[in-house]
């Protein structure tokens, strides 16, 4: 379903085809979003923690061409236009002053258990009700959705149908509905994971959580309604309007802030595991909000010496970290890899996998990084965007960052905090040059 009101579309198949990943190869036969369990009996679907060995591995700087070639080897293919709002100029959204990307800052939390920092500013929402764990009854849900009226259906979510609803106090919400079945162990785990994650987080660039309900066969999740569709829909120009470069840069920064918050400023680091354009919702002012936490999981406890968690592979073809795919070792750097793919997506306007393109262009990030390292980056810029000096310079700098994010080994990727700082610098230079 493609509609400017679509929300939680993380499981929809793209119109351009879908891909699966198996042993690092991509084809078009398996659904877009997938899970993969470790083949060794050492692993299980229950997350376990692995610890550091005595031999530590130091990150090494890889030349751009070398990284691009290594990245290539990971894959073998067989609305009305809104002006960008200057978010981020307030003190609460200034990039952190600490330039170092080594280690995490000590997390600060209040009595409610929610992280507080520059990344945890108050949510400037159009909604009146405070976020939190609210108690709902089925009667509340029936009233809010007019008995799940088809006219209020706005999309297909990670585990069920999504409806637009209105609570008694007038708050407009998105209501995700699924029914339990005897074969729903997987979807049930995703539902519980999403509830646990949403209860812990609060950030301007994350969808606000209002509450949930389990009643009989019904599973209900009530979250913020974001009215302007997904980033993917805007990049596809479903309403005939082109998302300008400045807006794309602002959106990238918003997403960077959101993931940084999850990684650094929650009580325990959270890995989203499904960062992609169809999971990024846009407000009427083109403010980005990251959604769909069905695959989210807690990161390793570094204070105990753990370096990663070992778990089954979950994510979306085209965005999956190849190192995680081959080792089942999950870290925050897997989100960084997905963010690198998203950066390329913002610049090119293309989907991560384009099966209708010729072979050398089917994997968008691989194609774009190859062009960039060969000095032909301008050929990858979305043809609907202006070829201005400001756009070209910002594109080159974004690709430099994307290349680091897409490094084959996690040790060579920057932290999300560093990514956010770099994007802030890029936007500053872009605005000065664009006038």
C-alpha positions as CSV (number, residue, x, y, z in Angstrom):
1,X,0.0,0.0,0.0
2,X,1.5,3.3,-1.0
3,X,-0.1,6.2,0.6
4,X,1.2,9.4,2.1
5,X,-0.5,8.3,5.3
6,X,1.2,4.9,5.4
7,X,2.7,4.1,8.7
8,X,4.8,1.1,9.9
9,X,5.4,-0.2,6.4
10,X,8.5,-2.1,7.4
11,X,7.2,-5.4,6.1
12,X,5.9,-4.4,2.7
13,X,7.5,-5.8,-0.4
14,X,9.0,-3.1,-2.6
15,X,7.5,-2.6,-6.0
16,X,10.9,-2.9,-7.5
17,X,11.4,-6.4,-6.1
18,X,12.8,-8.0,-3.0
19,X,15.9,-9.7,-2.1
20,X,17.2,-12.3,0.3
21,X,20.7,-12.8,1.7
22,X,22.3,-16.2,2.0
23,X,26.0,-16.6,2.6
24,X,26.5,-13.1,1.3
25,X,24.6,-13.5,-2.0
26,X,21.5,-11.8,-3.0
27,X,18.7,-13.0,-5.2
28,X,15.1,-12.1,-5.8
29,X,13.2,-15.1,-4.4
30,X,12.9,-14.4,-0.7
31,X,11.0,-11.8,1.2
32,X,12.5,-8.4,1.8
33,X,12.6,-8.7,5.6
34,X,14.2,-11.8,6.9
35,X,15.6,-13.8,9.8
36,X,18.4,-16.2,9.8
37,X,19.5,-18.5,12.6
38,X,23.1,-19.6,13.2
39,X,23.8,-23.1,11.8
40,X,26.0,-24.1,14.6
41,X,24.4,-25.5,17.8
42,X,26.5,-23.0,19.7
43,X,24.0,-20.4,18.8
44,X,20.3,-20.2,19.4
45,X,17.5,-17.7,18.9
46,X,18.0,-16.7,22.5
47,X,20.6,-14.0,22.6
48,X,23.9,-15.0,24.3
49,X,26.9,-12.8,25.1
50,X,30.4,-13.3,23.8
51,X,33.4,-11.9,25.5
52,X,36.7,-10.3,24.5
53,X,39.6,-12.6,23.7
54,X,43.1,-11.7,24.9
55,X,44.1,-10.6,21.4
56,X,42.4,-7.3,20.7
57,X,42.0,-6.1,17.2
58,X,43.0,-2.5,16.4
59,X,41.1,-0.6,13.7
60,X,43.2,0.1,10.7
61,X,42.6,2.8,8.1
62,X,41.6,1.4,4.8
63,X,42.1,3.4,1.6
64,X,38.9,4.3,-0.1
65,X,39.6,2.2,-3.2
66,X,40.4,-0.9,-1.0
67,X,37.2,-0.4,1.0
68,X,35.1,-0.1,-2.1
69,X,36.6,-3.3,-3.6
70,X,36.1,-5.2,-0.4
71,X,32.5,-3.9,-0.2
72,X,31.9,-5.1,-3.8
73,X,33.1,-8.5,-2.8
74,X,30.4,-8.8,-0.2
75,X,27.8,-9.1,-2.9
76,X,27.4,-11.0,-6.1
77,X,24.2,-10.3,-8.0
78,X,23.3,-14.1,-10.1
79,X,4.2,15.3,-1.2
80,X,3.5,18.7,-2.1
81,X,7.0,19.7,-1.8
82,X,7.6,21.1,1.7
83,X,10.4,23.5,2.4
84,X,13.0,22.2,4.9
85,X,12.5,23.4,8.4
86,X,15.7,24.4,10.3
87,X,15.6,21.8,13.0
88,X,18.7,21.3,14.9
89,X,19.6,25.0,15.5
90,X,18.3,25.0,19.0
91,X,20.7,24.3,21.9
92,X,18.9,21.0,22.7
93,X,19.9,19.6,19.3
94,X,23.5,20.9,19.0
95,X,26.0,18.2,18.1
96,X,27.8,16.9,21.2
97,X,30.9,18.8,22.0
98,X,32.9,15.6,22.7
99,X,34.7,14.8,19.5
100,X,36.1,11.4,20.5
101,X,34.2,8.4,19.4
102,X,36.0,6.0,21.7
103,X,33.8,4.5,24.5
104,X,30.4,5.5,25.7
105,X,29.6,8.4,27.9
106,X,28.2,7.5,31.3
107,X,24.4,7.2,30.8
108,X,22.2,9.5,32.7
109,X,18.7,8.5,33.7
110,X,15.9,9.8,35.8
111,X,13.4,8.1,38.0
112,X,11.3,6.8,35.1
113,X,14.3,4.9,33.7
114,X,14.4,7.0,30.5
115,X,17.8,8.3,29.3
116,X,18.2,12.1,29.4
117,X,20.8,14.1,27.3
118,X,21.0,16.4,24.4
119,X,19.5,13.5,22.5
120,X,16.6,13.1,24.9
121,X,15.0,16.5,24.5
122,X,11.3,17.1,25.0
123,X,9.1,15.8,22.1
124,X,7.6,18.7,20.2
125,X,4.6,16.7,19.1
126,X,1.2,17.8,17.8
127,X,-0.3,15.3,20.2
128,X,-1.7,16.3,23.6
129,X,-1.4,13.1,25.6
130,X,1.9,12.4,27.3
131,X,3.9,9.4,26.2
132,X,4.1,6.4,28.5
133,X,2.6,3.1,29.5
134,X,-1.1,3.9,29.4
135,X,-3.9,1.4,30.2
136,X,-6.3,0.7,27.4
137,X,-9.4,-1.5,27.1
138,X,-10.8,-3.0,24.0
139,X,-13.7,-0.6,24.3
140,X,-11.2,2.3,24.1
141,X,-9.7,0.8,21.0
142,X,-13.0,0.1,19.3
143,X,-14.0,3.7,19.9
144,X,-10.7,5.1,18.6
145,X,-10.9,3.1,15.4
146,X,-14.7,3.0,14.9
147,X,-14.7,-0.7,15.3
148,X,-11.5,-1.1,13.1
149,X,-13.2,0.7,10.2
150,X,-11.6,0.0,6.8
151,X,-11.7,3.7,6.1
152,X,-9.2,4.2,8.9
153,X,-6.8,1.5,7.8
154,X,-3.5,3.1,6.9
155,X,-1.1,0.3,6.3
156,X,0.5,-3.1,7.0
157,X,2.9,-3.1,9.9
158,X,5.6,-5.3,11.3
159,X,3.1,-7.7,12.8
160,X,-0.4,-6.7,11.6
161,X,-2.7,-4.0,10.3
162,X,-2.3,-0.4,11.2
163,X,-5.2,2.0,11.8
164,X,-5.5,5.7,12.4
165,X,-7.4,6.3,15.6
166,X,-8.5,9.1,17.9
167,X,-8.4,8.8,21.7
168,X,-11.1,10.3,23.9
169,X,-9.0,13.4,24.6
170,X,-8.6,14.0,20.8
171,X,-5.1,12.7,20.5
172,X,-4.6,11.2,17.0
173,X,-2.7,7.8,17.2
174,X,-1.6,4.9,15.1
175,X,-3.0,1.6,16.3
176,X,-1.2,-1.6,15.3
177,X,-3.4,-4.7,15.5
178,X,-2.6,-8.3,15.3
179,X,-4.4,-11.5,16.4
180,X,-2.7,-14.4,18.1
181,X,-2.6,-17.7,16.3
182,X,-1.2,-21.1,17.1
183,X,1.7,-20.4,14.8
184,X,2.6,-16.9,16.0
185,X,5.6,-17.5,18.2
186,X,7.7,-15.3,16.0
187,X,5.3,-12.4,15.7
188,X,4.6,-12.7,19.4
189,X,8.3,-12.3,20.2
190,X,8.4,-9.2,17.9
191,X,5.4,-7.7,19.6
192,X,6.9,-8.1,23.1
193,X,10.3,-6.8,21.9
194,X,8.7,-3.7,20.5
195,X,6.7,-3.1,23.6
196,X,9.8,-3.5,25.9
197,X,11.8,-1.2,23.6
198,X,9.2,1.5,23.3
199,X,8.6,1.6,27.0
200,X,12.3,2.5,27.6
201,X,12.8,5.3,25.0
202,X,11.6,8.9,24.5
203,X,13.2,11.1,21.8
204,X,12.0,13.7,19.3
205,X,13.1,11.5,16.4
206,X,11.5,8.3,17.6
207,X,7.8,7.5,17.4
208,X,6.1,8.2,20.7
209,X,4.7,5.2,22.6
210,X,1.3,5.5,24.4
211,X,0.6,2.0,25.5
212,X,-0.4,-1.5,24.5
213,X,-3.1,-4.1,25.2
214,X,-3.3,-7.9,25.1
215,X,-6.8,-9.1,25.3
216,X,-7.8,-12.6,24.2
217,X,-6.5,-13.1,20.7
218,X,-5.9,-9.3,20.3
219,X,-2.5,-7.7,20.4
220,X,-2.7,-3.9,20.3
221,X,0.1,-1.3,20.2
222,X,-0.8,2.4,20.4
223,X,1.8,4.9,19.2
224,X,2.2,8.3,17.7
225,X,0.5,9.0,14.4
226,X,3.0,10.6,11.9
227,X,1.0,12.1,9.1
228,X,3.3,12.5,6.1
229,X,4.2,9.0,5.1
230,X,7.6,7.3,4.9
231,X,10.9,8.5,3.7
232,X,10.8,5.8,1.0
233,X,7.5,7.2,-0.3
234,X,9.0,10.7,-0.5
235,X,12.1,9.4,-2.3
236,X,9.8,7.7,-4.7
237,X,7.8,10.9,-5.2
238,X,4.5,9.1,-4.8
239,X,2.8,12.5,-4.8
240,X,4.8,13.8,-7.7
241,X,7.0,16.1,-5.5
242,X,10.7,15.8,-5.2
243,X,12.4,15.8,-1.8
244,X,15.1,18.5,-2.1
245,X,18.7,18.0,-1.1
246,X,18.5,20.2,2.0
247,X,15.6,18.2,3.3
248,X,17.4,14.9,2.7
249,X,20.4,16.2,4.7
250,X,18.1,17.3,7.6
251,X,16.4,13.9,7.6
252,X,19.8,12.1,7.7
253,X,20.7,14.2,10.7
254,X,17.4,13.4,12.5
255,X,17.9,9.7,12.0
256,X,21.5,10.0,13.1
257,X,20.4,11.7,16.4
258,X,17.8,8.9,16.9
259,X,20.2,6.0,16.5
260,X,22.8,7.8,18.6
261,X,20.3,8.1,21.4
262,X,19.5,4.4,21.2
263,X,23.2,3.5,21.3
264,X,24.4,5.9,23.9
265,X,21.8,7.5,26.1
266,X,19.3,4.8,27.0
267,X,19.9,2.9,30.3
268,X,21.2,0.0,28.2
269,X,22.3,0.4,24.6
270,X,19.6,-0.6,22.1
271,X,20.3,-1.9,18.6
272,X,17.5,-1.2,16.2
273,X,18.4,-3.8,13.6
274,X,16.1,-2.6,10.9
275,X,17.1,0.9,10.0
276,X,15.7,1.6,6.5
277,X,13.8,4.3,4.6
278,X,10.4,2.6,4.9
279,X,10.8,2.6,8.7
280,X,11.4,6.4,8.8
281,X,8.2,8.4,9.1
282,X,8.0,12.1,8.2
283,X,6.0,14.8,9.8
284,X,4.3,17.6,7.8
285,X,7.5,19.7,8.4
286,X,9.7,16.8,7.2
287,X,10.9,15.9,10.6
288,X,12.1,12.3,10.7
289,X,10.9,9.8,13.3
290,X,12.3,6.3,13.4
291,X,9.7,3.5,13.8
292,X,9.2,-0.2,13.9
293,X,11.2,-1.7,16.9
294,X,10.1,-5.3,16.3
295,X,13.7,-6.4,15.7
296,X,15.3,-4.2,18.3
297,X,17.5,-5.8,21.0
298,X,19.8,-4.9,23.8
299,X,23.5,-4.5,22.9
300,X,26.3,-6.3,24.7
301,X,27.1,-5.1,28.2
302,X,30.6,-3.6,27.7
303,X,31.1,-3.1,31.4
304,X,31.3,-6.9,31.8
305,X,33.8,-7.2,28.9
306,X,31.4,-8.3,26.2
307,X,32.0,-7.2,22.7
308,X,28.9,-8.4,21.0
309,X,25.8,-10.5,21.3
310,X,25.4,-13.7,19.3
311,X,22.0,-14.0,17.8
312,X,20.0,-15.0,14.7
313,X,20.2,-12.6,11.8
314,X,17.3,-10.3,11.5
315,X,16.9,-7.3,9.2
316,X,16.2,-6.3,5.6
317,X,18.0,-7.4,2.4
318,X,20.2,-4.6,1.1
319,X,20.7,-3.0,4.6
320,X,22.2,-6.0,6.4
321,X,25.7,-5.8,7.8
322,X,27.7,-8.5,5.9
323,X,29.9,-9.2,9.0
324,X,26.8,-9.8,11.2
325,X,25.4,-11.9,8.4
326,X,28.4,-14.2,8.3
327,X,29.3,-14.3,12.0
328,X,26.0,-13.8,13.8
329,X,27.8,-11.3,16.0
330,X,25.6,-8.2,16.5
331,X,26.9,-4.9,17.7
332,X,25.8,-1.2,17.4
333,X,28.0,-1.1,14.3
334,X,25.4,-3.1,12.4
335,X,23.1,-0.1,12.7
336,X,26.0,2.0,11.4
337,X,26.2,-0.1,8.4
338,X,22.5,0.2,7.7
339,X,22.8,3.9,8.2
340,X,25.5,4.0,5.5
341,X,23.1,2.3,3.1
342,X,20.5,4.9,4.0
343,X,22.9,7.8,3.3
344,X,23.5,6.4,-0.2
345,X,19.7,6.1,-0.6
346,X,19.2,9.7,0.3
347,X,21.7,10.9,-2.3
348,X,20.7,8.6,-5.1
349,X,17.0,8.3,-4.5
350,X,17.3,4.6,-5.4
351,X,16.3,1.6,-3.4
352,X,19.1,-0.4,-1.9
353,X,18.4,-3.3,-4.3
354,X,17.3,-2.4,-7.9
355,X,16.7,-5.8,-9.6
356,X,15.6,-4.1,-12.9
357,X,18.9,-2.3,-13.3
358,X,21.8,-3.9,-15.1
359,X,24.0,-6.1,-13.0
360,X,26.6,-3.5,-12.0
361,X,23.9,-1.2,-10.7
362,X,21.7,-3.6,-8.9
363,X,23.2,-3.1,-5.5
364,X,22.9,0.7,-5.1
365,X,25.5,1.2,-2.4
366,X,28.1,-0.9,-4.2
367,X,27.5,1.0,-7.4
368,X,27.6,4.4,-5.8
369,X,30.7,3.7,-3.8
370,X,32.4,2.4,-7.0
371,X,31.5,5.6,-8.8
372,X,32.6,7.7,-5.9
373,X,36.1,6.1,-5.6
374,X,36.5,6.5,-9.4
375,X,35.8,10.2,-9.2
376,X,32.4,10.0,-10.9
377,X,30.1,10.5,-7.9
378,X,28.0,13.2,-9.7
379,X,26.7,10.4,-11.9
380,X,24.9,8.9,-8.9
381,X,23.1,12.0,-7.7
382,X,19.4,11.7,-8.0
383,X,18.7,13.1,-11.5
384,X,15.7,15.0,-10.0
385,X,18.1,17.1,-7.9
386,X,19.9,20.3,-8.9
387,X,23.5,19.9,-9.9
388,X,24.7,22.9,-7.8
389,X,28.0,23.5,-6.2
390,X,26.5,23.1,-2.7
391,X,24.8,19.8,-3.6
392,X,27.9,18.4,-5.3
393,X,30.2,19.3,-2.3
394,X,27.7,17.9,0.3
395,X,27.2,14.7,-1.8
396,X,31.0,14.1,-1.9
397,X,31.3,14.5,1.9
398,X,28.2,12.3,2.6
399,X,29.8,9.6,0.4
400,X,33.0,9.9,2.4
401,X,31.0,9.2,5.5
402,X,29.0,6.4,3.9
403,X,32.2,4.7,2.7
404,X,33.4,4.5,6.4
405,X,30.0,3.2,7.5
406,X,30.0,0.5,4.9
407,X,33.5,-0.8,5.9
408,X,33.4,-4.6,5.7
409,X,34.7,-4.9,9.3
410,X,32.9,-3.2,12.2
411,X,36.1,-2.0,13.8
412,X,36.7,0.3,10.8
413,X,33.2,1.9,11.1
414,X,32.6,5.1,13.0
415,X,30.2,5.3,15.9
416,X,26.8,6.8,15.3
417,X,27.7,9.7,17.4
418,X,30.6,10.4,15.1
419,X,28.3,10.1,12.1
420,X,26.0,12.7,13.6
421,X,28.8,15.1,14.3
422,X,30.1,14.7,10.7
423,X,26.7,15.3,9.2
424,X,26.3,18.5,11.3
425,X,29.6,19.8,9.9
426,X,28.4,18.9,6.4
427,X,25.1,20.8,6.8
428,X,27.0,23.8,8.2
429,X,29.2,24.0,5.1
430,X,26.3,23.2,2.8
431,X,24.2,26.1,4.2
432,X,27.1,28.5,3.9
433,X,27.8,27.6,0.3
434,X,24.1,27.5,-0.7
435,X,23.5,30.9,0.8
